[in-house]
């Protein structure tokens, strides 16, 4: 998603910051520093994110044992396309099967198998974000950065709370709603729950209203309808989902099986 944003506006600071964070999550500390140094070169000294960016560069360089001056600034767009983890910019698939959905992965997935160095850097950033929010509680972008970082650290309940704060500031923001949805899924999975929470259905319904062909929303709103005995609605939503999927894919097969199990 952030690569797509950057392709439209190569100066967009939030996308550039998150893409640096993504490189860090991939274990590429030098790549993260290159992207952030590129962002720093364009960042006014009085920009709201300037101090946080400086701190993050310092922390990551220290944890990685790297002299930051040896890292050449580089745009995220200059990295080979295949070097990015596909889940971040891939078409949406379904969330994880433990939550009664067909397949893992998808638009909301984040890599969480990070090393100790990356974890330490992200935890330090979380501390900095929280400190900033103490004096700037209405900073939507900072809440989003915090929520995404908490998801990477698998602090799911904290991520749900942070996305809630972000949505309180911008209720219609699609990125925040998607993030909240996947944080809710992860939190329920961590608790060992077999069914999605009601809050997830509410978020997915709101996404479907604004994005009628969203794959995750079609699946989960259809699942809610099926659970409530509304086979006609579930069938209609899942039929729309099937139109977007390769006919021979395992995902399409699982959706068809669910439809066949619906009451006539």
N, C-alpha and C positions, 0 to 999 in steps of 0.2 A: 504493500500500500504506500509506504513512504517513498519508495523509488518512483512510483507513479506520480506522487505529488511533486517530487523534485524534477521529474521530466517536464512538468508543466511550468514550474517556477524554481529554477536552480538556486535561488537565494533564500528559499523558505527556511527560517532558522529551526523551527521545531522538527521538521522532517530531517534536517541535517543532524540535529542532536540525536534523535532516535536511531538514525542509521549508524551513528557512531556507537551508540549503546548496543545495537544489534551485532556489530563487529566484535565488541567486547564479549557479548554472550556466546559468540562463536569461538571464543578463545583467541581472537586476533586483537590483542591489546595495541599493537603497533598500527593496525588499520584504524582502530578507534581513535587513536591519537592523531593520525593523519587527517581524518575527517574533522575532528574537533579543532585542530590547528587551522584548517581551511575555514571553518566557521568563525574562529576567533579573529582571523584577519579581516573579516567583514563585519565584526560586531562592534558597534559604538561603545565607548567606555561607560556610558550611562544606560546601556540597555539593561532591562530587568534581569536578564539571564547571564549577564557578563560575569558577575562574581561566581555564580554557580559553575559556569563553564570553566573558569580558571581553576577552581577548586577540583573539579572532576579531572581535568588534565593533570594536575599535580598529583592527585591520589593514584590515578591509574599508572602514571609514569613511575611513581615510587614503588607501587606494588609489583610492577613488572620489571623493575630494575633497569629502566630505560632512561637515557638522557633525552629529554623531549626535544632538545635542539637538534638532535640527529635525525628527527622524523620530519620528512618533507610534507608540507600541507598537500592534501589531495581531496578532490571532490569525490563524494560517494558514487557519482555517476561514472567515474574513471575506473572503478573496480570491475573486473570481468563479471558479466551477468551470472555466469554459472557459479561464481564464488559466494553468492548470497544463498542463505538457507531458503529452500523453495517455499516453506510453509508461510513465510511472511508476506509474500506477494502472490501466492498461488490462488487460483479460483477456490471458492469455498467448498469444503466437503463437510461431512457431518462430524460433530464432536464425538467423544469417546463412547464405546459400546456399553460401558458400565452404567451409563445414564440412559439406557434404552434407545440409543440411536445407532445407526448402522456402522459408522466407521470413525476412527480417530483422525485427528489432524484438523486441517481447515484454517479458515481465515483468522480465527481467534487464537490459534495455537502459538505458543512461545517455547523456545528451547529453554529447558530448566536444568539440563545436565551440565552445569558449568563447573569449572575448576575452582580451587580454593582462591587463587589470585583474583579471578573474575568476581567470585562471590564477595570477597573482601572489598573490592572496588565498588560493587553495586550497593553493598550495605553502607559503605561510607557515603555514597551518593544519597541513599535513602535518608540518612541522618541529616544531610545538608538540605534536602528538600523539606523535611519536616520542620527544620529550624526556620527556613524561609517562610513557610506557611503560617508560622506563629505570628508573623508581622504582616503577612499578605494572604489572609484566608480566602480572599475572593479571586485568587490567581488560578484560573481554569487550567492553563497549560501545566502549571506545577503539580496540580492534583493529578493530571493525566500522566505526567512523568512518574510520579510517586506510585500510582496504581500499577502501571506497567512494570516498574521495577519490583514491586511487591509480588506480582504474578511470577516473575522470573525466579524470585526467591522462594516461591511456593507458600507465601504468606497469604493464603486465599481470603480469609476473613478480613484481613487488613485491606486487601485489594478491593473487595466488595465495598467496604466503607469509603475508600478513597474515590472509587468510581461514583458512589452515591453523592459525595461532595461535589464532584465535577458536574454531575447531572443536575444537582441543585442550582448550579450556576448557568448551565446551558442544557435544559431538559430535552431539546430536540437534536442534540449533537449525535450523529450516527456512530462515530468512532467510540464515543463514551458508552453508548448503549450496547454496542457489540462487545466492548471490553467488559462491561458489567455482566452480560450474558455468559461469557466464557469463564469469568471469575466465579459466578454462581455455580456453574457446572463443576468447576474444579473443587470448590468448597464442598459441594455435596458428595463428590467422589471421595474426597479425603475423609469424609465422615462415614463412608461406606453405605450411603443411601442408594437405593435401587431406582428411585424415581426422581425426576427433576423437581426442584422446589417451585412453588406457585409463583414466586417472584420472577423466575426465569420465563414462565409462560407470559407474564405481563410484559416483560421487556421484549420478547419475541413478537408479541402481538403488535406492539408499537412500531417495531422495525418493519413488520409486514405492511402496516398501514402506509408507510412512507416509501417502502421498496417492495412492491407486490410480488416480485419474482425472486426475492432473496432465498437462497437454498436452505440455510439453517432455519430461517423463520417459517418457511413452508413446512419443513419437517416437524418442528416442535409445535407449531400451532395445530398442525394435523394430528400430532400425537395427543395433544390435549383434547381435541375433538373426539378422537377414538376412545380415549380413557373415559370420556363422559357419555359414550354411547352414541355420539353423533357421527355415524358411519358415512353419511352423505357428505358432510363437510370434510371429513378426513380424506375421503376418496377424491374429492374435488381438488384439495390442496396437494395431495401426493401425486395426482395425475399431472398437475402443473410442474411439480418437481421432476417427474420422470421425463418430461419433454426436454429438460436441460441436461440429462445424463446419457452417456453412451449406453445403448440398449444392452450390450453384453457385459457391462460392468457388474461387479459383485454388488455394488451399492444399489444399482437399479433392480437387481434380483431380490435383494432384501426388502426394498420398498414394495415390489410387486407381491412378495409373500405377505407383507403386512396388510396390503389391500385385500388380498384373497381371504384373510382371516377376519375382515370386517363383516359385521352383520349385513345381510342383504336388505 
